[in-house]
Amino acid sequence: MRSAALQQMPSPAQTAGAASPIVEVRGVSKIYPGGVEALNNISLSFPEGELTSLLGPSGCGKTTLLKIIAGLLPPTSGDVLIRGRKVTGPGPERSFVFQDFALMPWATVIRNAAFGLELRGVPRSEREARAEKYLADVGLKGFEQKFPHQLSGGMRQRVGLARALAVNADIVMMDEPFSAVDEQTRRQFQEDLLRLVAQERKTFLFVTHSIEEAVYVSNRIVLLSRRPSRVSEIIDVELPRETGPDQIRRHPIYLDTVERIWQTLKHYLD
């Protein structure tokens, strides 16, 4: 496991010869009306093809940062760049999985999963074929003609994930997507997510409040301080992924990383 406190973005000279990050956050701050400062001069880069978790104390601005990267919320100052281009709003290279599912209750599962493609003008046969593929990938084959009220909370969240994957975005952003499900379903979701990360080779940005979950699913963890949030530390998680789930959760690297992060975060609770 390697870790390093991140003070600022490296200079071009320092990164010469290195692969360019897919997402760059440069000096981003966010002050809400009324003077509430959520983020203070956040600078980060996100490598392509990895899952990076944002973790920190409750209310530290994890979701705020994710929505700024998504283009759903403007920063007060600073910039976000996707492949070197400044973010000015949502874009087709990014998709978002909301905590509250955000499904259309009057639409079938397949239409919900295909909705992003429908907005882009993709022909019906093509968008439904892609939606069917990703519904099958998340374990919902056979539920295409059901409606959201006929599904469990975990199944509705799977529809949201299928919708985010169907648009074939390079970057998938997930805002505490498993927080509303029971522990057994949550663990199954974590396994599904790891499989999808390996299969899709996309860049995943993942917000969670669970230390154990962050360590289990992540390639990297960005620890944020309490509000106004700054980057406290970045941890590279080097777990033996070739072993099974139970072996990973008992592995010394997993246990030591969970405990180390807890020791860091608990200081923000005082």
One Martini backbone bead per residue (centre of mass of N, CA, C, O) as a GRO file, in nm:
protein
  270
    1MET     BB    1   0.095   0.036   0.024
    2ARG     BB    2   0.028   0.363  -0.086
    3SER     BB    3   0.097   0.703   0.029
    4ALA     BB    4  -0.021   1.058  -0.005
    5ALA     BB    5  -0.007   1.376   0.037
    6LEU     BB    6  -0.205   1.634  -0.117
    7GLN     BB    7  -0.131   1.964  -0.218
    8GLN     BB    8  -0.086   1.952  -0.541
    9MET     BB    9  -0.050   1.979  -0.854
   10PRO     BB   10   0.143   1.874  -1.083
   11SER     BB   11   0.366   1.949  -1.297
   12PRO     BB   12   0.454   1.906  -1.619
   13ALA     BB   13   0.742   1.812  -1.549
   14GLN     BB   14   0.653   1.582  -1.347
   15THR     BB   15   0.455   1.440  -1.588
   16ALA     BB   16   0.650   1.358  -1.781
   17GLY     BB   17   0.549   1.058  -1.954
   18ALA     BB   18   0.280   1.046  -1.835
   19ALA     BB   19  -0.027   0.969  -1.802
   20SER     BB   20  -0.315   1.109  -1.858
   21PRO     BB   21  -0.570   1.223  -1.706
   22ILE     BB   22  -0.917   1.223  -1.725
   23VAL     BB   23  -0.929   1.384  -1.446
   24GLU     BB   24  -0.933   1.735  -1.340
   25VAL     BB   25  -0.877   1.913  -1.034
   26ARG     BB   26  -0.862   2.283  -1.002
   27GLY     BB   27  -0.907   2.469  -0.738
   28VAL     BB   28  -1.174   2.379  -0.589
   29SER     BB   29  -1.456   2.573  -0.488
   30LYS     BB   30  -1.743   2.589  -0.241
   31ILE     BB   31  -2.010   2.833  -0.203
   32TYR     BB   32  -2.290   2.877  -0.046
   33PRO     BB   33  -2.556   3.016   0.029
   34GLY     BB   34  -2.466   3.190   0.333
   35GLY     BB   35  -2.143   3.087   0.346
   36VAL     BB   36  -2.107   2.787   0.286
   37GLU     BB   37  -1.814   2.591   0.302
   38ALA     BB   38  -1.731   2.296   0.134
   39LEU     BB   39  -1.483   2.380  -0.056
   40ASN     BB   40  -1.104   2.396  -0.050
   41ASN     BB   41  -0.888   2.377  -0.284
   42ILE     BB   42  -0.926   2.138  -0.494
   43SER     BB   43  -0.680   1.884  -0.596
   44LEU     BB   44  -0.704   1.647  -0.873
   45SER     BB   45  -0.649   1.312  -1.004
   46PHE     BB   46  -0.783   1.071  -1.249
   47PRO     BB   47  -0.745   0.764  -1.348
   48GLU     BB   48  -0.776   0.547  -1.591
   49GLY     BB   49  -0.965   0.252  -1.518
   50GLU     BB   50  -1.056   0.334  -1.224
   51LEU     BB   51  -1.140   0.316  -0.874
   52THR     BB   52  -1.256   0.603  -0.696
   53SER     BB   53  -1.282   0.709  -0.367
   54LEU     BB   54  -1.491   0.912  -0.161
   55LEU     BB   55  -1.381   1.006   0.171
   56GLY     BB   56  -1.558   1.113   0.476
   57PRO     BB   57  -1.714   1.307   0.657
   58SER     BB   58  -2.002   1.411   0.733
   59GLY     BB   59  -2.049   1.687   0.520
   60CYS     BB   60  -1.767   1.734   0.338
   61GLY     BB   61  -1.839   1.718   0.001
   62LYS     BB   62  -1.857   1.468  -0.186
   63THR     BB   63  -2.111   1.530  -0.361
   64THR     BB   64  -2.026   1.805  -0.457
   65LEU     BB   65  -1.778   1.712  -0.615
   66LEU     BB   66  -1.922   1.514  -0.802
   67LYS     BB   67  -2.118   1.729  -0.932
   68ILE     BB   68  -1.896   1.903  -1.050
   69ILE     BB   69  -1.778   1.687  -1.236
   70ALA     BB   70  -2.065   1.636  -1.379
   71GLY     BB   71  -2.205   1.936  -1.418
   72LEU     BB   72  -2.443   1.995  -1.185
   73LEU     BB   73  -2.225   2.194  -1.048
   74PRO     BB   74  -2.089   2.490  -0.973
   75PRO     BB   75  -1.815   2.645  -0.907
   76THR     BB   76  -1.675   2.915  -0.750
   77SER     BB   77  -1.388   2.788  -0.806
   78GLY     BB   78  -1.230   2.666  -1.058
   79ASP     BB   79  -1.156   2.346  -1.228
   80VAL     BB   80  -1.272   2.105  -1.473
   81LEU     BB   81  -1.118   1.828  -1.649
   82ILE     BB   82  -1.175   1.649  -1.960
   83ARG     BB   83  -0.930   1.571  -2.144
   84GLY     BB   84  -0.860   1.901  -2.115
   85ARG     BB   85  -1.163   1.987  -2.077
   86LYS     BB   86  -1.383   2.207  -1.978
   87VAL     BB   87  -1.633   2.216  -1.747
   88THR     BB   88  -1.994   2.337  -1.810
   89GLY     BB   89  -2.137   2.051  -1.796
   90PRO     BB   90  -2.287   1.809  -1.907
   91GLY     BB   91  -2.176   1.488  -2.056
   92PRO     BB   92  -2.130   1.198  -2.254
   93GLU     BB   93  -1.867   1.101  -2.074
   94ARG     BB   94  -2.094   1.112  -1.844
   95SER     BB   95  -2.226   0.936  -1.558
   96PHE     BB   96  -2.512   0.888  -1.317
   97VAL     BB   97  -2.558   0.755  -0.986
   98PHE     BB   98  -2.813   0.769  -0.776
   99GLN     BB   99  -2.926   0.725  -0.456
  100ASP     BB  100  -3.258   0.759  -0.552
  101PHE     BB  101  -3.242   0.638  -0.867
  102ALA     BB  102  -3.421   0.818  -1.071
  103LEU     BB  103  -3.696   0.703  -1.166
  104MET     BB  104  -3.959   0.631  -1.382
  105PRO     BB  105  -4.265   0.517  -1.278
  106TRP     BB  106  -4.414   0.494  -1.580
  107ALA     BB  107  -4.171   0.318  -1.662
  108THR     BB  108  -4.000   0.082  -1.772
  109VAL     BB  109  -3.711  -0.071  -1.728
  110ILE     BB  110  -3.606  -0.041  -2.022
  111ARG     BB  111  -3.663   0.261  -2.048
  112ASN     BB  112  -3.492   0.354  -1.816
  113ALA     BB  113  -3.222   0.228  -1.925
  114ALA     BB  114  -3.268   0.394  -2.218
  115PHE     BB  115  -3.297   0.707  -2.168
  116GLY     BB  116  -3.022   0.828  -2.245
  117LEU     BB  117  -3.047   0.732  -2.542
  118GLU     BB  118  -3.308   0.880  -2.608
  119LEU     BB  119  -3.188   1.170  -2.567
  120ARG     BB  120  -2.971   1.103  -2.813
  121GLY     BB  121  -3.138   0.954  -3.057
  122VAL     BB  122  -3.155   0.658  -3.036
  123PRO     BB  123  -3.273   0.402  -3.165
  124ARG     BB  124  -3.483   0.180  -3.032
  125SER     BB  125  -3.346  -0.093  -3.101
  126GLU     BB  126  -3.064  -0.012  -2.995
  127ARG     BB  127  -3.132   0.081  -2.705
  128GLU     BB  128  -3.266  -0.188  -2.614
  129ALA     BB  129  -3.025  -0.371  -2.660
  130ARG     BB  130  -2.836  -0.227  -2.460
  131ALA     BB  131  -3.020  -0.245  -2.213
  132GLU     BB  132  -3.041  -0.554  -2.202
  133LYS     BB  133  -2.744  -0.610  -2.151
  134TYR     BB  134  -2.721  -0.446  -1.877
  135LEU     BB  135  -2.946  -0.588  -1.727
  136ALA     BB  136  -2.805  -0.860  -1.733
  137ASP     BB  137  -2.536  -0.770  -1.592
  138VAL     BB  138  -2.724  -0.681  -1.321
  139GLY     BB  139  -2.962  -0.912  -1.290
  140LEU     BB  140  -3.243  -0.829  -1.498
  141LYS     BB  141  -3.334  -1.063  -1.643
  142GLY     BB  142  -3.693  -1.049  -1.707
  143PHE     BB  143  -3.757  -0.718  -1.613
  144GLU     BB  144  -3.818  -0.518  -1.855
  145GLN     BB  145  -4.159  -0.491  -1.806
  146LYS     BB  146  -4.133  -0.362  -1.555
  147PHE     BB  147  -4.187  -0.165  -1.269
  148PRO     BB  148  -4.057   0.001  -1.008
  149HIS     BB  149  -4.287  -0.094  -0.797
  150GLN     BB  150  -4.197  -0.413  -0.859
  151LEU     BB  151  -3.935  -0.344  -0.705
  152SER     BB  152  -3.673  -0.339  -0.535
  153GLY     BB  153  -3.432  -0.136  -0.424
  154GLY     BB  154  -3.198  -0.297  -0.550
  155MET     BB  155  -3.322  -0.317  -0.836
  156ARG     BB  156  -3.344  -0.013  -0.891
  157GLN     BB  157  -3.039   0.036  -0.874
  158ARG     BB  158  -2.970  -0.146  -1.116
  159VAL     BB  159  -3.109   0.031  -1.324
  160GLY     BB  160  -2.929   0.278  -1.282
  161LEU     BB  161  -2.669   0.133  -1.368
  162ALA     BB  162  -2.757   0.046  -1.651
  163ARG     BB  163  -2.802   0.334  -1.755
  164ALA     BB  164  -2.507   0.433  -1.716
  165LEU     BB  165  -2.380   0.208  -1.907
  166ALA     BB  166  -2.544   0.235  -2.181
  167VAL     BB  167  -2.402   0.517  -2.276
  168ASN     BB  168  -2.089   0.476  -2.276
  169ALA     BB  169  -1.925   0.606  -2.065
  170ASP     BB  170  -1.612   0.680  -1.933
  171ILE     BB  171  -1.768   0.803  -1.675
  172VAL     BB  172  -1.866   0.676  -1.351
  173MET     BB  173  -2.097   0.809  -1.117
  174MET     BB  174  -2.132   0.740  -0.754
  175ASP     BB  175  -2.389   0.808  -0.501
  176GLU     BB  176  -2.433   0.609  -0.267
  177PRO     BB  177  -2.576   0.337  -0.407
  178PHE     BB  178  -2.586   0.128  -0.126
  179SER     BB  179  -2.733   0.269   0.130
  180ALA     BB  180  -3.052   0.142   0.087
  181VAL     BB  181  -2.942  -0.143   0.156
  182ASP     BB  182  -2.875  -0.432   0.258
  183GLU     BB  183  -2.599  -0.612   0.340
  184GLN     BB  184  -2.627  -0.843   0.137
  185THR     BB  185  -2.678  -0.664  -0.112
  186ARG     BB  186  -2.424  -0.493  -0.087
  187ARG     BB  187  -2.220  -0.722  -0.135
  188GLN     BB  188  -2.322  -0.796  -0.414
  189PHE     BB  189  -2.271  -0.519  -0.541
  190GLN     BB  190  -1.966  -0.521  -0.501
  191GLU     BB  191  -1.915  -0.759  -0.687
  192ASP     BB  192  -2.045  -0.638  -0.939
  193LEU     BB  193  -1.862  -0.391  -0.957
  194LEU     BB  194  -1.592  -0.536  -0.995
  195ARG     BB  195  -1.678  -0.675  -1.256
  196LEU     BB  196  -1.742  -0.415  -1.418
  197VAL     BB  197  -1.468  -0.282  -1.403
  198ALA     BB  198  -1.320  -0.513  -1.553
  199GLN     BB  199  -1.510  -0.523  -1.808
  200GLU     BB  200  -1.534  -0.201  -1.895
  201ARG     BB  201  -1.289  -0.003  -1.841
  202LYS     BB  202  -1.368   0.226  -1.657
  203THR     BB  203  -1.432   0.524  -1.483
  204PHE     BB  204  -1.468   0.537  -1.127
  205LEU     BB  205  -1.677   0.738  -0.911
  206PHE     BB  206  -1.698   0.695  -0.547
  207VAL     BB  207  -1.943   0.737  -0.302
  208THR     BB  208  -1.882   0.693   0.054
  209HIS     BB  209  -1.925   0.606   0.419
  210SER     BB  210  -1.760   0.335   0.388
  211ILE     BB  211  -1.468   0.201   0.463
  212GLU     BB  212  -1.493  -0.097   0.378
  213GLU     BB  213  -1.598  -0.042   0.094
  214ALA     BB  214  -1.368   0.129  -0.014
  215VAL     BB  215  -1.145  -0.084   0.021
  216TYR     BB  216  -1.276  -0.317  -0.147
  217VAL     BB  217  -1.335  -0.147  -0.440
  218SER     BB  218  -1.061   0.006  -0.456
  219ASN     BB  219  -0.773   0.162  -0.589
  220ARG     BB  220  -0.863   0.445  -0.464
  221ILE     BB  221  -0.839   0.688  -0.188
  222VAL     BB  222  -1.008   0.986  -0.095
  223LEU     BB  223  -0.937   1.196   0.167
  224LEU     BB  224  -1.150   1.403   0.352
  225SER     BB  225  -1.217   1.665   0.519
  226ARG     BB  226  -1.370   1.871   0.689
  227ARG     BB  227  -1.549   2.140   0.685
  228PRO     BB  228  -1.369   2.270   0.467
  229SER     BB  229  -1.266   2.082   0.214
  230ARG     BB  230  -0.983   1.868   0.190
  231VAL     BB  231  -0.704   1.701   0.108
  232SER     BB  232  -0.559   1.460   0.312
  233GLU     BB  233  -0.550   1.179   0.136
  234ILE     BB  234  -0.387   0.914  -0.057
  235ILE     BB  235  -0.488   0.572  -0.132
  236ASP     BB  236  -0.343   0.276  -0.225
  237VAL     BB  237  -0.500  -0.027  -0.316
  238GLU     BB  238  -0.331  -0.360  -0.260
  239LEU     BB  239  -0.508  -0.616  -0.340
  240PRO     BB  240  -0.582  -0.964  -0.375
  241ARG     BB  241  -0.809  -1.014  -0.628
  242GLU     BB  242  -0.774  -1.333  -0.684
  243THR     BB  243  -0.927  -1.367  -0.446
  244GLY     BB  244  -1.167  -1.393  -0.229
  245PRO     BB  245  -1.379  -1.214  -0.035
  246ASP     BB  246  -1.301  -1.338   0.242
  247GLN     BB  247  -0.993  -1.312   0.207
  248ILE     BB  248  -0.984  -1.007   0.173
  249ARG     BB  249  -1.129  -0.935   0.456
  250ARG     BB  250  -0.868  -1.093   0.605
  251HIS     BB  251  -0.656  -0.922   0.508
  252PRO     BB  252  -0.408  -0.723   0.624
  253ILE     BB  253  -0.447  -0.487   0.427
  254TYR     BB  254  -0.743  -0.443   0.481
  255LEU     BB  255  -0.737  -0.410   0.791
  256ASP     BB  256  -0.522  -0.184   0.805
  257THR     BB  257  -0.669   0.024   0.625
  258VAL     BB  258  -0.925   0.055   0.788
  259GLU     BB  259  -0.785   0.146   1.052
  260ARG     BB  260  -0.630   0.389   0.942
  261ILE     BB  261  -0.874   0.550   0.844
  262TRP     BB  262  -1.016   0.566   1.115
  263GLN     BB  263  -0.791   0.721   1.265
  264THR     BB  264  -0.824   0.969   1.084
  265LEU     BB  265  -1.142   1.030   1.094
  266LYS     BB  266  -1.194   1.050   1.409
  267HIS     BB  267  -1.073   1.340   1.442
  268TYR     BB  268  -1.334   1.478   1.300
  269LEU     BB  269  -1.537   1.405   1.556
  270ASP     BB  270  -1.436   1.608   1.792
   0.00000   0.00000   0.00000
